Amino acid sequence: MRKRIAESTQKRVILAGAGLVNAEIGDALVKLGIPVTYVISSDRALSQIVDREASVIIEKLFAGLDVELLKGEDIQEIEEKDGALEVKLASGKVLSGSCVVYGKGVRPNTGFLKGTGVQLNKGVVLGRYLETSVPGIYGAGDAVETDDILLGEKTLHALWPVAVEQANNAAGNMLGMEMPYGGDVLRNILMVFGQTIFTGGISTHDEGDVYRNVSDGEYSKIIVKDGKLRGFVFVGEGAVNPGVYLRMMRDQTDISSMINPVLHGTIAHADLYPSVFKVAL
């Protein structure tokens, strides 16, 4: 990409999509002094992991930076012209840039498994012991669907730590150790444009009891149902102890008496297990 930008008559990089990957690419380019234009089909940035209120705050981070955001648009045609790329959008608008980076999501490559008897959905569907529908064949990682603790259904959990845990369990089960996999929860954390964005569980919409806090360009929201944490969004300094939020969701901890520290990101492991920490001290 550096070579392409250096040789082009236009320095601007056009980013198709404003999801996790392109958010980090755009941040890196801006730090290098390279202007970027996001072309997104949705009506807001990071719509797959944050709610509308958080998107507004994230988009405000672009102010003062050489970042352009074009919403409700799609790239229709890319043509090399005069030492740069001419990019035609669905609206008829034409952009000029050094290169185009597509970051509009990924999907598991499971085509080679069709007709094998392995159950497929969006990914390879696994059972409690991470075995496929074909006995003796196990799975782990980004291409498999396992139980989601909050959703109550199987889904993709494309994260490195999840893949490691699944691989450990799958290996144990292949060795006959009977290690059931308890499932996991969706979450993401990234640091872009000077802010940390941390989300988990139900984060793109509201349901149940919703608590919000907006202050000095930072945003926090938690979703609670039946006293249990069902989802959260933090933009800014946010959660001091991210691991605590994952633990609360995995363990389905009753947080009815801890709403304020959970919302403001100050909750700690000691608050969840006070008796244990007293004994340790």
ZIRAPE-V440154 format. One record per backbone hydrogen bond with DSSP energy under -1.0 kcal/mol. CO is the residue of the C=O (numbers start at 1). NH is the residue of the N-H. E is the energy in kcal/mol with one decimal. If there is no record, write none. Layout:
BEGIN
CO,NH,E
CO,NH,E
END
This chain:
BEGIN
1,5,-2.7
2,6,-2.5
3,7,-2.0
4,8,-1.2
12,98,-3.2
13,37,-2.2
14,101,-2.6
15,39,-3.0
16,103,-2.7
18,46,-1.6
19,23,-2.0
20,24,-1.7
21,25,-2.1
22,26,-2.7
23,27,-1.9
24,28,-2.2
25,29,-2.4
26,30,-2.4
27,31,-1.9
29,34,-2.7
30,33,-1.6
35,13,-2.3
36,68,-2.3
37,15,-3.4
38,70,-3.1
39,17,-2.1
40,73,-3.0
42,72,-2.4
46,49,-1.6
46,50,-2.0
51,55,-2.1
52,56,-1.9
53,57,-1.4
54,58,-2.6
55,59,-2.7
56,60,-1.3
59,62,-1.2
60,63,-1.3
62,65,-2.4
65,67,-2.1
66,36,-2.1
68,38,-3.4
70,40,-2.7
74,90,-2.1
77,88,-2.9
79,86,-3.7
81,84,-1.2
83,9,-1.8
84,81,-3.2
85,97,-2.1
86,79,-2.5
87,95,-3.1
88,76,-3.1
88,77,-1.7
89,92,-1.6
93,89,-2.8
95,87,-3.0
97,85,-3.1
99,14,-2.5
101,16,-2.8
108,110,-1.4
110,113,-2.1
111,114,-1.4
113,116,-1.9
119,125,-2.1
123,121,-2.9
124,145,-3.2
127,130,-2.0
128,181,-3.2
130,139,-2.0
131,127,-2.1
134,137,-1.9
137,132,-3.4
141,144,-1.5
143,124,-2.9
145,126,-2.2
146,155,-2.6
147,184,-1.8
148,152,-2.1
153,148,-2.2
155,146,-2.1
157,159,-2.1
159,163,-2.4
160,164,-2.2
161,165,-2.0
162,166,-2.7
163,167,-2.5
164,168,-2.1
165,169,-2.2
166,170,-3.1
167,171,-2.4
168,172,-2.1
169,173,-2.6
170,174,-2.2
171,175,-1.2
172,177,-2.7
173,176,-1.5
184,149,-2.3
186,201,-3.1
188,199,-2.8
190,197,-3.3
192,195,-2.0
195,192,-2.0
196,236,-2.6
197,190,-2.2
198,234,-2.3
199,188,-2.3
200,232,-2.2
209,224,-3.1
211,222,-2.3
213,220,-2.3
215,218,-1.9
218,215,-2.1
219,235,-3.0
220,213,-2.4
221,233,-2.3
222,211,-2.4
223,230,-3.6
223,231,-1.2
224,209,-3.1
225,228,-2.0
227,255,-3.1
228,225,-2.5
230,202,-2.5
231,223,-2.8
232,200,-1.9
233,221,-2.2
234,198,-2.5
235,219,-2.4
241,244,-1.5
242,246,-1.3
243,247,-2.1
244,248,-2.5
245,249,-1.8
246,250,-2.7
247,251,-2.7
248,253,-1.9
255,258,-2.4
258,262,-2.1
259,263,-2.6
260,264,-2.2
261,266,-1.8
261,267,-1.2
265,240,-2.8
268,271,-1.1
269,273,-2.1
273,277,-1.8
274,278,-2.0
275,279,-1.8
276,280,-2.1
277,281,-2.0
END
